[in-house]
Amino acid sequence: MTTETVELRDTPVLDIDPYSIEVLRDPYPFHQALREAGPVALIKPHGVYAVGRHAEAKTVLADYARFSNAGGIGIQDIRKPGEFRIPSRLLETDPPNHTGIRAVVTRVLSPLVIRRWKEGFEQKAAAMVERLIERREFDGVEDCAEAFILAAFPAAVGVRLPRTETLAIGEMRFNQSGPHNELTRRALERAQPYLQWFEESVQRQSVLPDSIAELLFKAEDAGELDEGVASNIVRSFVGGGTDSTIAGVGFTLNQLARHPDQWQRVRSDPAKVKAAFEEGIRFESPFQVTYRTTTGETELSGLRLEPDTKIGVFLGAANRDPRHWDEPDRFNIDRPQLAGNHVAMGTGLHACVGQMIARLESEALIGALAKRVKTISLAGEASYRPVNQMRMLDKLPLRIEPA
């Protein structure tokens, strides 16, 4: 009996900086180049690997034994001198350490608990839509997506979220996940006045009753979480649960405004409200990239990978991979098998733990609009805000006509 030895190939090299302003404003040419370079490519300007195809993205996200979270989900390895920061105990650990923490958070965020917030979300959404109808024209980011999420999410997560402070902290965190470039420097400067507020807001004495945060602190009191873990997790919730949902709702509204036939599908079939959001975050993924670190020399799709090296999973690229999706560059809410198939919210053990909240919020807001708004259209050109880790709308001028 003989064993065939398969010779591994070296990864192709891509000399494109995914953190340049040009790419951040329009990432799709880079995404195509990454997918076409191969299953994995070495990003020369930063010395990291990257995947942009759907199959390899799911492999890297799910296989924690070979692709670890412990080095951080940003481009820097937070375990190394000069790059150290306190890791997210929810996002930046691997089993077995991750297992117990995730079990507690999953219990806290059970479907039964989340459904309790549904009525409150729907009431806030209905009231907001009535105000928007009176105006007829508004900014779909600041006046709609931001205003709703920052009104609805605090009661759920348990942290007061004033707009200026919350957005400044979010922009800082998501720029810090990229290289130490000018975007990071400016975001740190803008967030500096609010760092003390943020630190105090996620502590036990500041959280709101009957919230995720309070339940996490109770779990800490019961010995289910180590001391300090509850505030660490709440910090991750504030960062991950506001900007990403705001971006996802904004993307969905942008595409529905550009495709009147799709908006009418949403209005005529309430079941399409959920599908619209899923297609919105597939079509334009809020989190553009998340990183893992190779735990040793390994291979991926026949390509040799060096040990202890960062590998970026470009979620936005994977969500438009023509190897997986039919007509990936077309916004289509009738696309089959959206939820659980796209990777906008990750996959595997580290899939977004708050995704049910994001879906509930988006369903409440888009559903309220569908009930009261006959047409939705662009009142001007949408613009994007460059952020290292994320794709985010800056302005979305919208015009609506009441039903």
N, C-alpha and C positions, 0 to 999 in steps of 0.2 A: 504494500500500500504506500502510495506516495502522496505527499501534501504539496499542493501547488503554492508557490510563493508569489504573492501579488506585489509588484514593485510600486511603491507609492510615488506620486509626482509631487513636485514642489508647487506651492500656490502661485498663481499669477499675481503680478504686481500692478496696482492701479495708482497712478500718480495724480490723484484728485483729492483735494481737501474738502471733506464733507462739511466742515465747519466754516468755510468761506461764506461771506455774506451772500454771494451770488447763488450758491447751492442752498443755503438756508431759505432764501426767498423762493427758489424754484428747484426743489430737490429731484424732480422726476428725470431729467437727463442723467444725473448721477446714479439714480436707482437703476435705470436701464443699463448703464455702463457696468454697474456692479453685478447685476444678474447675468449679463452677457460675458463678463470676464471669466466666470466659472462658478462652481458651487461655493467656493471660498476665494477671497482675494486678500492680498496684503495691501493695506492702505499706506503707501510709502510715506506721506508727510507725518504720520503719527506712529508708524511701526506697530500697528495693530491689525489683526485679521478682521474680516467683515463678511457677513453672509446677507444676501438679498433675495434668495429664492425661498419659496414657502416651505418646501420639505426640509431643507437644512435649518431654517429658522426654528421649526418645531423641534427638531432634534436637539439643537443647542439649548433651547429653553427648557427642555424636559430632562436632559441627561446631566443631572447635577454631579454624578460621579466623575465625569470627564470635564464638565464645564461648570465651574464653581461660582456661586454668588458671593463668596466670602471676601473677594477682593474688591467688592463694590460694584454697583450697577452703572457707574460712570466710567469714563475713559481712564482715570487714574486708578492705580492699585492702592487702596486705602491702607494696606498693611505695610507699605514701604515708607522709609524715612522721607520726610518732606511732603508726603501725600496723606498722612494719617488724618482721619477724622473718626468720630464715633459712628459706627455703622448702624443702619436701621436694623433693629432686632427682628423685624418682620421680613424685610426684603433682602438683607445682606448676610444671611446665614444659610447653612445647608443642614440637612438631616444629619444626626438626630437632634441637634440643637433647635432647628427650625420646627420640628414636628410638634412639640408640646405647645409652643407659642401659637402656631397656626391653628391648632385644635381649639385653644381658648378663644381666639379671635373669630373663628368660624362659628363657634357656639354663640358668641355675643351677637354676631351678625346673622343669626338664623332667619330664614324666610318669615317666620312668625313675628319676630321682632321688627323686621323691616316693613312688613305690611302695616304695622301700627302707624307708620309715618305717611302712608299713602294718602289718606284723607287730607292731612295737613298740606302735603305737597300740592294736591289738586286744588285746594282752596286758594293757596297762594298763587298758583298758576292762573286760575280763572280771574282773580282780581287784577293780576298784572296784564292779562290780555285785554281786559276792559279798558285799562288806562292806555294801552297801546292803540286800541281802536280809536279812541278819542283823538290821538295825535295823527294817525294815518301814516306818517313817516317817522322813522326812528333808526337808531343804530342797533343792528341785531346783536352786536357784541355787548357794548356797555349797557344799553337800555333794556335788553332782553335776556340774553344768556347769562351775562355777569350778574345783573340785578336779581334774576330768579335764583341762581345757584347760591349767591351770597345771602339771600333771604331764607332759602329752604334748608341748606346744608347745616348751618350752625346748630339748630335744635337737634339734629340727628347725631352729629359728631360730638357736640357738647362744648364747642369753642366759639367764642364771639369772633366774628370775622369782618371787621371794618374794611371797606374796599381798598383804600390806599395801602394800608399795612399788609393786608393779605396778598395783594397782587405783587407788591415789592418783594416780599419774602419768597413767593412762588417763583418769580423771575430769577431771583438770586440762586435758588436751589437748582433750578433746571439749567441755568447757565454753568453752574459749578460742576455739573455732570460732564461737561465738555472740557476742552483744553483751557489752559489759563490764557485766554485771548482777551481782546478789548471788550467783548460783550460781557465776559465774566467780571472784568474789572469795574465796568460801569454799573453792573447790577449790584455788586457788593457795595459800591458807594451809595446807591439809592436805598439799599436795604439797611444800611448802618443805623439810621435813627430808630429802626423798628425791631432790632434784634432783641432788646431787653423785653419789649412787649411780647414777642413771640415766645421767648423762653418762659415767661411768667404765665402766658395764656394756656400752656399745655400742662401746667402743674395742677395737682389735686384741688387746691383751694380756688382755682379759677374756673373749673369746668362746670357745665350746666347739669342740672339734675335730669334723670331719666334719659340719659344719652349713652352713646358708645363709650365715651371717655369715662363716665361714672362706672359703667359696668366693668371696664378694664381695671380701674383702680380697686373695685371690689374684688375682682379676681386676684389682684396683687395682695390685698389684705388676707385673702383666704389661702395664700401660699401657692396659688396656681401659676403665678408669674413671679420672677425674681424682682427684688426691689429696683425701681427705676425703669423697668421695662414698659409699664403702662404709659408713662409720659413719652417714652421713646416711640411707641406705636402711635400715640395720638399725634405726635409731630409728623409722622409719615402720612397719616390720614389727612391732615390739613394740607400738606403739600400735594399729595396725589389725588385728593378728592375734589379739589376746586378747579384748578387750571385745566386739568384734563377734561372734565365734564363740560366746562365752559367752552373749550375748544371743540369738543365733539358736537355739542348742540349748535354752535356757530357754523361748523362745516355742514351739518345737515340742513340748516335753514338756508345757507348759501346755495346748495345744490337744488333744494326744492324751489327756491326763487328762480333759478335758472331753467328749471324743467317743469313748466306748468302742468303737463300731463301727469307727472309724478305726484304733484301736489293734489291734483284731483283724485288720484288713486287713494291717497291718504284720507282725503275728505270722505270718499264714498265707502271706504272699508276701514273701520277702526283698527282692525288687526294689523294694518299696514303702518300704524304709528310706530310700533316696535321695529318693524323691518326698516323703516326710514332711518332710524338712528343707527342700526347695525350697519347699513350700507353707507351711511355718512362717515362712520369711523373706519370702515374698510377703505373707502375711497380716499379719504384724507385722515391719516392716523395721527391722533394727538401726540402720543409718544413715538417719536421717529426712530429712536435707537435705544437699546439697553444692552449692557455689557455683561459678559461672563469672563472667567479666566481659566485657561487650560490647566488641569491639575497635573498633567504629565505629558510626555510626548504621545501624540495620538493621531488619528486620521479622521477625516470627514469626507465622504464621497470620493475616496481614493486619493485625497490630497494629504500630504504630511503637514502636521501642525507641531510647532515647537512648544515645549512645556512653559508654564508660568507666563503666558502671553495673553493679553486681552483679545477678546473676539466680540465685535459689535454685531448685534442682530438688528438689522435695519427693518423695523416692522412695517414702515410705509412701503418699502420696496417689496417685501414678501406679500403684502396685501394687494399688490398689483402684478403679481407674477403670472404671466400668460401660461406657464406650465401648469398652473393650478386653476386659474379663473378664465372663463369665457369672456371675451371683451372686457378685460380688466379696467380699461380707462373710461368705461361708460358707467354713469351713475344709474343704477337699476334696482329699485326696491323690491322687484319681483324675483330677484336673484335667489335661487334655492340655497338652503343650508348656510345661512349667514352666521348666526350666533354659534359659537363653538368652532367655527371653521376659520374665520379671520383671526389674526393674532394681535389685533389692536389692543387687547387687554391681556396679552400674554397667553401662556398655556402651561399646563403641568402644575407642579407644586407651588410655583410662585406666580400663578395667574392672579390678576388683580382681585384682591380680597373684597374690595368695595364695589365690585362691578354691579351688584344688584341694586345698590343705592343709585349709582349713575343711571342705570336703566330706568329705575322708578322715577327719577327726576326728569329725565328726558321724555318719558312717556306722559308725565303730567303736563309738561309745558307744550310739547308738540300736539298732544291731544286736545288741550284747551284752545290752541290756535286753530286746529282743524274744525272744532265745533263752531267757532265764531268768525272765521276769516274765509272769505270766498276766494280771493286771489292774493298771492304774495309775489312780489317782484323786486328786482334791484332798482334802487333809486340813485345809484351811483356805482362806482367801481369798488370792489372789495380790495383791501390791502392786508398784507401780512406783516407780523412783527418777528424779526429774526431772533430766535432763541436756540441755544446750542443743542438741547436735547429734544425740543418740542417743535411742532408746527402749530402756529397760533395766528388766528385772524386778529388784526388790529382794529380795522373798521369794516362794517358791513351795512351800508345804507340800504334800508328796506322800505318798501311801500306796501300797505295792505288795504284791502277793501272788505268791509264787513259782510257777512252772509245775510 
